[in-house]
Structures are given as C-alpha cells and as structure tokens.
Amino acid sequence: MKLNGRKTIKGGNVTAPMSVKAPKEKAGGVAKHPPTHDEIAVRAYELFLDRGGLPGHHEEDWLRAESELRTH
C-alpha cells in the first residue's frame, strides 16, 4: 500500500492518509511490487542462517534472495 501524503492540522496532529493507492496486481490477484532493499536483506540473512552462518557467500545469498522475491 502506498501513502500519497498525510494532512497535518493545526497543533501538529497528523490525520489519516489523504489518499491511498492500491498496488498493481499480477495474474492471480496477488499484489506485485519490486522487493525492497530491506525485504531482500531479510531473505538473504535467512539464506545465510540456512547455510549454517558460514561467511563468504553474501553475494550469492543476496542474488538468490532478490530472485526469489521477484518471482513470488
């Protein structure tokens, strides 16, 4: 979900979003968006842990995480 802005009223209080755009959908009705840096980092870390936490494969983990998230 993407927020397009928030309305601030006198006194600094922030109200609900002024408008919200729903993400575009791919076939099957599931929202499709490019994975964020944080999403890729989390998945790459999971792959690192799955390998027993052995160092030296960070690029492979990152690329695999990015590929997995783009295809799901």
KEGU-419280 format. One record per residue: residue number from 1; residue in one letter; x, y, z of N, C-alpha, C in turn. Coordinates in nm, 3 decimals. Layout:
BEGIN
@i:NUM, aa:a, n_X:X, n_Y:Y, n_Z:Z, ca_X:X, ca_Y:Y, ca_Z:Z, c_X:X, c_Y:Y, c_Z:Z
...
// end
This chain:
BEGIN
@i:1, aa:m, n_X:0.086, n_Y:-0.116, n_Z:0.000, ca_X:0.000, ca_Y:0.000, ca_Z:0.000, c_X:0.090, c_Y:0.123, c_Z:0.000
@i:2, aa:k, n_X:0.061, n_Y:0.219, n_Z:-0.083, ca_X:0.143, ca_Y:0.339, ca_Z:-0.093, c_X:0.064, c_Y:0.459, c_Z:-0.043
@i:3, aa:l, n_X:0.123, n_Y:0.532, n_Z:0.051, ca_X:0.059, ca_Y:0.651, ca_Z:0.103, c_X:0.106, c_Y:0.770, c_Z:0.021
@i:4, aa:n, n_X:0.014, n_Y:0.852, n_Z:-0.023, ca_X:0.049, ca_Y:0.967, ca_Z:-0.104, c_X:0.068, c_Y:1.093, c_Z:-0.022
@i:5, aa:g, n_X:0.042, n_Y:1.089, n_Z:0.102, ca_X:0.061, ca_Y:1.208, ca_Z:0.185, c_X:-0.029, c_Y:1.204, c_Z:0.307
@i:6, aa:r, n_X:0.002, n_Y:1.287, n_Z:0.402, ca_X:-0.080, ca_Y:1.298, ca_Z:0.522, c_X:-0.115, c_Y:1.444, c_Z:0.541
@i:7, aa:k, n_X:-0.228, n_Y:1.466, n_Z:0.598, ca_X:-0.275, ca_Y:1.601, ca_Z:0.622, c_X:-0.242, c_Y:1.637, c_Z:0.767
@i:8, aa:t, n_X:-0.173, n_Y:1.747, n_Z:0.785, ca_X:-0.140, ca_Y:1.795, ca_Z:0.919, c_X:-0.232, c_Y:1.911, c_Z:0.953
@i:9, aa:i, n_X:-0.293, n_Y:1.903, n_Z:1.071, ca_X:-0.383, ca_Y:2.010, ca_Z:1.114, c_X:-0.314, c_Y:2.093, c_Z:1.220
@i:10, aa:k, n_X:-0.370, n_Y:2.207, n_Z:1.251, ca_X:-0.312, ca_Y:2.298, ca_Z:1.349, c_X:-0.282, c_Y:2.222, c_Z:1.479
@i:11, aa:g, n_X:-0.169, n_Y:2.249, n_Z:1.535, ca_X:-0.130, ca_Y:2.181, ca_Z:1.658, c_X:-0.037, c_Y:2.064, c_Z:1.632
@i:12, aa:g, n_X:-0.010, n_Y:2.032, n_Z:1.504, ca_X:0.084, ca_Y:1.926, ca_Z:1.472, c_X:0.026, c_Y:1.787, c_Z:1.468
@i:13, aa:n, n_X:-0.105, n_Y:1.772, n_Z:1.487, ca_X:-0.164, ca_Y:1.640, ca_Z:1.481, c_X:-0.171, c_Y:1.593, c_Z:1.336
@i:14, aa:v, n_X:-0.146, n_Y:1.466, n_Z:1.316, ca_X:-0.149, ca_Y:1.409, ca_Z:1.182, c_X:-0.274, c_Y:1.323, c_Z:1.168
@i:15, aa:t, n_X:-0.347, n_Y:1.345, n_Z:1.061, ca_X:-0.468, ca_Y:1.269, ca_Z:1.037, c_X:-0.436, c_Y:1.147, c_Z:0.953
@i:16, aa:a, n_X:-0.538, n_Y:1.074, n_Z:0.916, ca_X:-0.524, ca_Y:0.957, ca_Z:0.829, c_X:-0.474, c_Y:1.000, c_Z:0.692
@i:17, aa:p, n_X:-0.420, n_Y:0.907, n_Z:0.615, ca_X:-0.371, ca_Y:0.941, ca_Z:0.481, c_X:-0.481, c_Y:1.008, c_Z:0.398
@i:18, aa:m, n_X:-0.438, n_Y:1.106, n_Z:0.316, ca_X:-0.534, ca_Y:1.175, ca_Z:0.231, c_X:-0.580, c_Y:1.085, c_Z:0.118
@i:19, aa:s, n_X:-0.490, n_Y:1.006, n_Z:0.061, ca_X:-0.530, ca_Y:0.912, ca_Z:-0.042, c_X:-0.437, c_Y:0.793, c_Z:-0.039
@i:20, aa:v, n_X:-0.488, n_Y:0.680, n_Z:-0.078, ca_X:-0.412, ca_Y:0.557, ca_Z:-0.077, c_X:-0.429, c_Y:0.491, c_Z:-0.213
@i:21, aa:k, n_X:-0.317, n_Y:0.452, n_Z:-0.273, ca_X:-0.322, ca_Y:0.380, ca_Z:-0.400, c_X:-0.296, c_Y:0.234, c_Z:-0.373
@i:22, aa:a, n_X:-0.381, n_Y:0.149, n_Z:-0.425, ca_X:-0.360, ca_Y:0.006, ca_Z:-0.412, c_X:-0.249, c_Y:-0.037, c_Z:-0.507
@i:23, aa:p, n_X:-0.167, n_Y:-0.135, n_Z:-0.468, ca_X:-0.062, ca_Y:-0.181, ca_Z:-0.558, c_X:-0.121, c_Y:-0.250, c_Z:-0.681
@i:24, aa:k, n_X:-0.046, n_Y:-0.246, n_Z:-0.790, ca_X:-0.090, ca_Y:-0.314, ca_Z:-0.911, c_X:-0.093, c_Y:-0.463, c_Z:-0.885
@i:25, aa:e, n_X:-0.181, n_Y:-0.531, n_Z:-0.952, ca_X:-0.193, ca_Y:-0.675, ca_Z:-0.931, c_X:-0.141, c_Y:-0.750, c_Z:-1.051
@i:26, aa:k, n_X:-0.082, n_Y:-0.867, n_Z:-1.024, ca_X:-0.041, ca_Y:-0.955, ca_Z:-1.132, c_X:-0.148, c_Y:-1.062, c_Z:-1.147
@i:27, aa:a, n_X:-0.133, n_Y:-1.148, n_Z:-1.246, ca_X:-0.230, ca_Y:-1.255, ca_Z:-1.269, c_X:-0.245, c_Y:-1.336, c_Z:-1.141
@i:28, aa:g, n_X:-0.364, n_Y:-1.371, n_Z:-1.107, ca_X:-0.391, ca_Y:-1.447, ca_Z:-0.986, c_X:-0.438, c_Y:-1.360, c_Z:-0.871
@i:29, aa:g, n_X:-0.440, n_Y:-1.229, n_Z:-0.889, ca_X:-0.494, ca_Y:-1.139, ca_Z:-0.789, c_X:-0.400, c_Y:-1.106, c_Z:-0.674
@i:30, aa:v, n_X:-0.273, n_Y:-1.141, n_Z:-0.684, ca_X:-0.177, ca_Y:-1.112, ca_Z:-0.578, c_X:-0.104, c_Y:-0.982, c_Z:-0.611
@i:31, aa:a, n_X:-0.090, n_Y:-0.896, n_Z:-0.513, ca_X:-0.023, ca_Y:-0.768, ca_Z:-0.534, c_X:0.122, c_Y:-0.793, c_Z:-0.574
@i:32, aa:k, n_X:0.170, n_Y:-0.721, n_Z:-0.675, ca_X:0.307, ca_Y:-0.735, ca_Z:-0.724, c_X:0.380, c_Y:-0.603, c_Z:-0.709
@i:33, aa:h, n_X:0.493, n_Y:-0.605, n_Z:-0.642, ca_X:0.577, ca_Y:-0.487, ca_Z:-0.629, c_X:0.721, c_Y:-0.534, c_Z:-0.627
@i:34, aa:p, n_X:0.813, n_Y:-0.452, n_Z:-0.674, ca_X:0.953, ca_Y:-0.493, ca_Z:-0.665, c_X:0.992, c_Y:-0.506, c_Z:-0.518
@i:35, aa:p, n_X:1.074, n_Y:-0.604, n_Z:-0.486, ca_X:1.115, ca_Y:-0.619, ca_Z:-0.346, c_X:1.198, c_Y:-0.500, c_Z:-0.300
@i:36, aa:t, n_X:1.178, n_Y:-0.461, n_Z:-0.177, ca_X:1.255, ca_Y:-0.351, ca_Z:-0.120, c_X:1.392, c_Y:-0.402, c_Z:-0.075
@i:37, aa:h, n_X:1.482, n_Y:-0.309, n_Z:-0.052, ca_X:1.615, ca_Y:-0.343, ca_Z:-0.002, c_X:1.604, c_Y:-0.423, c_Z:0.128
@i:38, aa:d, n_X:1.517, n_Y:-0.378, n_Z:0.217, ca_X:1.501, ca_Y:-0.446, ca_Z:0.346, c_X:1.446, c_Y:-0.587, c_Z:0.330
@i:39, aa:e, n_X:1.350, n_Y:-0.607, n_Z:0.240, ca_X:1.295, ca_Y:-0.741, ca_Z:0.216, c_X:1.404, c_Y:-0.835, c_Z:0.164
@i:40, aa:i, n_X:1.486, n_Y:-0.785, n_Z:0.072, ca_X:1.594, ca_Y:-0.867, ca_Z:0.018, c_X:1.695, c_Y:-0.899, c_Z:0.128
@i:41, aa:a, n_X:1.729, n_Y:-0.799, n_Z:0.210, ca_X:1.825, ca_Y:-0.820, ca_Z:0.318, c_X:1.777, c_Y:-0.926, c_Z:0.417
@i:42, aa:v, n_X:1.651, n_Y:-0.922, n_Z:0.452, ca_X:1.596, ca_Y:-1.020, ca_Z:0.546, c_X:1.604, c_Y:-1.159, c_Z:0.487
@i:43, aa:r, n_X:1.565, n_Y:-1.174, n_Z:0.360, ca_X:1.568, ca_Y:-1.306, ca_Z:0.296, c_X:1.712, c_Y:-1.355, c_Z:0.280
@i:44, aa:a, n_X:1.804, n_Y:-1.266, n_Z:0.244, ca_X:1.944, ca_Y:-1.304, ca_Z:0.231, c_X:2.000, c_Y:-1.352, c_Z:0.366
@i:45, aa:y, n_X:1.960, n_Y:-1.286, n_Z:0.472, ca_X:2.003, ca_Y:-1.328, ca_Z:0.605, c_X:1.947, c_Y:-1.466, c_Z:0.640
@i:46, aa:e, n_X:1.822, n_Y:-1.491, n_Z:0.603, ca_X:1.763, ca_Y:-1.624, ca_Z:0.625, c_X:1.843, c_Y:-1.731, c_Z:0.550
@i:47, aa:l, n_X:1.882, n_Y:-1.700, n_Z:0.427, ca_X:1.962, ca_Y:-1.795, ca_Z:0.348, c_X:2.098, c_Y:-1.818, c_Z:0.415
@i:48, aa:f, n_X:2.159, n_Y:-1.712, n_Z:0.465, ca_X:2.284, ca_Y:-1.721, ca_Z:0.538, c_X:2.270, c_Y:-1.815, c_Z:0.659
@i:49, aa:l, n_X:2.164, n_Y:-1.798, n_Z:0.734, ca_X:2.141, ca_Y:-1.884, ca_Z:0.850, c_X:2.114, c_Y:-2.027, c_Z:0.809
@i:50, aa:d, n_X:2.040, n_Y:-2.047, n_Z:0.699, ca_X:2.011, ca_Y:-2.182, ca_Z:0.649, c_X:2.139, c_Y:-2.257, c_Z:0.612
@i:51, aa:r, n_X:2.241, n_Y:-2.184, n_Z:0.570, ca_X:2.370, ca_Y:-2.244, ca_Z:0.536, c_X:2.457, c_Y:-2.263, c_Z:0.659
@i:52, aa:g, n_X:2.405, n_Y:-2.238, n_Z:0.775, ca_X:2.481, ca_Y:-2.256, ca_Z:0.899, c_X:2.560, c_Y:-2.133, c_Z:0.940
@i:53, aa:g, n_X:2.533, n_Y:-2.018, n_Z:0.877, ca_X:2.601, ca_Y:-1.895, ca_Z:0.913, c_X:2.745, c_Y:-1.887, c_Z:0.866
@i:54, aa:l, n_X:2.780, n_Y:-1.967, n_Z:0.765, ca_X:2.917, ca_Y:-1.965, ca_Z:0.714, c_X:2.937, c_Y:-1.842, c_Z:0.626
@i:55, aa:p, n_X:3.044, n_Y:-1.766, n_Z:0.651, ca_X:3.070, ca_Y:-1.645, ca_Z:0.572, c_X:3.122, c_Y:-1.678, c_Z:0.432
@i:56, aa:g, n_X:3.123, n_Y:-1.576, n_Z:0.346, ca_X:3.183, ca_Y:-1.591, ca_Z:0.216, c_X:3.087, c_Y:-1.609, c_Z:0.100
@i:57, aa:h, n_X:2.957, n_Y:-1.607, n_Z:0.127, ca_X:2.859, ca_Y:-1.628, ca_Z:0.021, c_X:2.755, c_Y:-1.516, c_Z:0.017
@i:58, aa:h, n_X:2.792, n_Y:-1.397, n_Z:0.064, ca_X:2.694, ca_Y:-1.289, ca_Z:0.076, c_X:2.637, c_Y:-1.247, c_Z:-0.058
@i:59, aa:e, n_X:2.718, n_Y:-1.243, n_Z:-0.163, ca_X:2.665, ca_Y:-1.204, ca_Z:-0.294, c_X:2.568, c_Y:-1.308, c_Z:-0.348
@i:60, aa:e, n_X:2.604, n_Y:-1.434, n_Z:-0.332, ca_X:2.516, ca_Y:-1.544, ca_Z:-0.376, c_X:2.384, c_Y:-1.539, c_Z:-0.300
@i:61, aa:d, n_X:2.390, n_Y:-1.518, n_Z:-0.168, ca_X:2.269, ca_Y:-1.509, ca_Z:-0.087, c_X:2.182, c_Y:-1.391, c_Z:-0.132
@i:62, aa:w, n_X:2.246, n_Y:-1.278, n_Z:-0.156, ca_X:2.172, ca_Y:-1.158, ca_Z:-0.197, c_X:2.101, c_Y:-1.180, c_Z:-0.331
@i:63, aa:l, n_X:2.174, n_Y:-1.232, n_Z:-0.428, ca_X:2.116, ca_Y:-1.253, ca_Z:-0.561, c_X:2.005, c_Y:-1.358, c_Z:-0.558
@i:64, aa:r, n_X:2.024, n_Y:-1.463, n_Z:-0.479, ca_X:1.920, ca_Y:-1.565, ca_Z:-0.468, c_X:1.795, c_Y:-1.507, c_Z:-0.400
@i:65, aa:a, n_X:1.815, n_Y:-1.429, n_Z:-0.294, ca_X:1.702, ca_Y:-1.366, ca_Z:-0.224, c_X:1.627, c_Y:-1.274, c_Z:-0.318
@i:66, aa:e, n_X:1.700, n_Y:-1.192, n_Z:-0.392, ca_X:1.637, ca_Y:-1.100, ca_Z:-0.485, c_X:1.558, c_Y:-1.174, c_Z:-0.591
@i:67, aa:s, n_X:1.616, n_Y:-1.281, n_Z:-0.645, ca_X:1.548, ca_Y:-1.361, ca_Z:-0.746, c_X:1.421, c_Y:-1.427, c_Z:-0.692
@i:68, aa:e, n_X:1.431, n_Y:-1.484, n_Z:-0.573, ca_X:1.314, ca_Y:-1.548, ca_Z:-0.511, c_X:1.201, c_Y:-1.448, c_Z:-0.490
@i:69, aa:l, n_X:1.234, n_Y:-1.331, n_Z:-0.440, ca_X:1.131, ca_Y:-1.232, ca_Z:-0.409, c_X:1.069, c_Y:-1.173, c_Z:-0.536
@i:70, aa:r, n_X:1.145, n_Y:-1.164, n_Z:-0.643, ca_X:1.090, ca_Y:-1.111, ca_Z:-0.769, c_X:0.995, c_Y:-1.210, c_Z:-0.836
@i:71, aa:t, n_X:1.015, n_Y:-1.338, n_Z:-0.813, ca_X:0.932, ca_Y:-1.440, ca_Z:-0.878, c_X:0.813, c_Y:-1.484, c_Z:-0.794
@i:72, aa:h, n_X:0.807, n_Y:-1.440, n_Z:-0.670, ca_X:0.692, ca_Y:-1.479, ca_Z:-0.583, c_X:0.595, c_Y:-1.367, c_Z:-0.569
// end
